[in-house]
């Protein structure tokens, strides 16, 4: 059993910044990928960014240059620094803990990010 708890979401104006955190606990696999996905109303879930246990990072094209993902393996925590936020970034952001190739996956409850003036 793995529990993922997200924090850091909220309301921010366009151009602002937020930092999301996700702490994992339980039966955590040491070889894994952690990351962030988001889902806006009426849209499908989409990948935002992932980072493997050995530091390989992938970003969605829509967030490259604006978002930065990082992880602290000792703390089993993944972060998402979100800068230059746009209204289209508004979504529920879900933390993920997954095996290679998404052979298995655990998900957090989600945290709401709203970008609006």
C-alpha positions in Angstrom: 0.0 0.0 0.0 1.3 3.4 -1.0 -0.2 6.7 0.1 0.5 10.0 -1.8 -0.4 13.3 -0.2 -0.2 16.5 -2.3 0.0 20.0 -1.0 0.6 23.5 -2.4 -2.3 24.1 -4.7 -4.4 27.2 -4.6 -5.5 30.3 -6.5 -2.9 32.4 -8.3 -3.0 35.2 -10.8 -1.6 34.7 -14.3 2.1 35.0 -14.3 2.3 33.8 -10.7 4.0 30.8 -9.2 3.1 27.8 -7.0 5.1 25.0 -5.6 3.4 21.6 -5.3 4.7 18.9 -3.0 3.9 15.2 -2.8 5.0 13.0 0.0 4.9 9.2 -0.5 4.6 6.7 2.3 4.0 3.0 2.7 5.4 0.2 0.6 7.4 2.4 -1.7 9.3 0.8 -4.6 12.8 2.1 -4.8 13.0 1.9 -8.6 10.1 4.0 -9.8 8.9 7.1 -11.5 7.2 9.9 -9.7 5.4 12.8 -11.3 2.5 15.0 -11.9 -0.6 14.7 -14.1 -3.5 17.1 -14.4 -7.1 17.0 -15.4 -9.2 20.0 -16.3 -13.0 19.9 -16.3 -14.3 18.2 -19.4 -10.8 17.1 -20.5 -8.8 13.9 -20.1 -5.9 13.5 -17.7 -2.6 14.6 -19.2 1.0 14.2 -18.2 2.7 17.3 -16.8 6.1 16.0 -15.7 7.8 12.8 -14.4 11.1 12.0 -12.8 12.6 8.6 -12.4 14.4 7.3 -9.3 17.7 7.9 -11.2 16.8 11.4 -12.2 15.5 11.1 -15.8 12.9 13.9 -16.4 10.2 14.3 -18.9 8.0 17.4 -19.4 4.9 18.0 -21.4 5.6 20.5 -24.2 3.1 22.9 -22.7 5.0 23.4 -19.5 8.7 23.2 -20.7 10.6 26.2 -19.5 7.9 27.1 -16.9 7.7 24.1 -14.6 10.5 22.3 -12.8 10.1 18.8 -11.3 12.5 17.5 -8.6 12.5 14.7 -6.1 14.1 13.9 -2.8 14.6 10.2 -2.7 15.5 10.2 1.0 12.2 11.8 1.8 10.2 10.0 -0.9 8.9 13.4 -2.0 8.4 15.0 -5.4 8.0 18.7 -6.1 6.7 20.7 -9.0 7.7 24.3 -9.2 5.2 26.1 -11.4 6.2 29.5 -12.7 4.7 31.9 -15.3 1.3 30.2 -14.7 -1.4 30.6 -17.4 -5.2 30.2 -17.1 -4.9 27.0 -19.2 -2.8 25.5 -16.4 -6.0 25.4 -14.2 -6.7 21.8 -13.3 -6.6 19.3 -10.5 -3.0 18.1 -10.2 -2.4 14.5 -9.2 0.8 13.1 -7.9 1.8 9.7 -9.2 4.1 6.8 -8.1 4.5 4.3 -11.0 6.6 1.5 -12.2 8.5 1.4 -15.4 6.2 1.8 -18.4 3.3 2.3 -16.1 3.2 -1.4 -15.2 1.7 -0.3 -11.9 0.6 3.0 -10.6 -0.5 4.8 -7.4 -2.2 8.2 -7.3 -2.7 11.0 -4.9 -6.1 12.6 -4.2 -5.3 15.7 -6.2 -4.8 19.3 -5.4 -6.6 22.1 -7.2 -4.6 24.7 -9.1 -6.6 27.7 -10.3 -5.0 30.5 -12.4 -7.3 33.4 -12.7 -7.3 37.2 -12.4 
